[in-house]
């Protein structure tokens, strides 16, 4: 097993017994359930047939959309401020988008696909192979919208947290459909607060990330790609010229207007965030 942090916190999801570990397999000492280990990764569930594994995309503090860059800044600041002995679980870690943020920290990467960067493959809506109160912090970055049983998952994660443990959550709001057919929802602050409460979690912090200029530019790109008449028509050429000029005007606005900002959604009149960043906390 490539991540030895897993060994003391795993239990059999069928009977709650302890596992005995071998090089390519683990077996429950009580009910004899067997879990295969592939390239050091325990495989508790199979990858859904409808899910197409995606290629690795390079991520970093200055890469991607403003929303992605804000995700990185927010998560990095939180990780840097955490206690040295904090144990993190990164749920939906994929190809290790935020792997560098956890460098030097005690962390476990979980995904339903056994990517090379993953430590354990498991669909937590189906089974939970972890002992109760195992983690100080559980991280889900742009994951919850891909989980149909989102409230069920939050409740299960709450049980995996130590007292005073936290869930750090990023969810997009104004974002195109992505990773179809596994893109199920967009959440408002009202939904996030209610879902947290239903899972027995308090909302410690909730911010929206707002970048109107990016949204306008993104909408113009969508218009260019999907709604213009053919270039062969005069209307098509005229429309493309107007969009080009509009984009140049937006770029000039970007010089004089502030970049994207994070703000309490209750203290802003802007109803159109790119997404929300939330910290849920379990009671002591």
MONORRA-V875245 format. One line per field, one symbol per residue. ss: DSSP state (H for helix, E for strand, - for the rest). phi: phi as a letter, one per 20 degrees, with the letter a starting at -180 (. if undefined). psi: psi as a letter, one per 40 degrees, with the letter a starting at -180 (. if undefined). Layout:
ss = ???
phi = ???
psi = ???
This chain:
ss = ---HHHHHHE--------EEE---EEEE-----EEEEE--EEE----------------------HHHHHHHHHHHHHHHH-----EEEEE-------HHHH---EEEEEE--------EE--------E----EEEEEEE--HHH---HHHHHHHHHHHEEEEEEEEEEEE----------------HHHHHHHHHH--EEEEEEEEEE-HHHHHHHHHHHHHHH-------HHHHHHHHHHHHHHHHHHHHHHH----EEE-----------EEEEEEEE--
phi = .fdfffgfdebffecnfeeddcfdaccffeemgdcfcdlndfdecefgfeeegdffdfcafddnfgffffgfffffffffeffgefdddeemflemgdgffegndfbcdcbfdffgeeebdaeffdbcedffledebddcdldgfedfeffffgfffgfeefgmfcddcdcfcebffblfedcdacdegfffffffffemdeeebbcdddbgfffffffffffffccefgffegfffffffffgfffffffffffdeffgcebffedcefecefacccceceff
psi = hdhedddeeiihedeeiiihhideiihheceehhhihhfehhgdiihhdehhiiihhhiidfiaidddddddddddddddeiidehhihhhfebffdfdddeheihihhhiehgideidhhhheediheiiifdidhhhhhfddeehdfddddddddddeiiheiihhhhhicgiihififfhdihhiddddddddddefiihdihiihhgddddddddddddddeeiiideiddddddddddddddddddddddeiiaiihihdeeiehegidaihihihii.
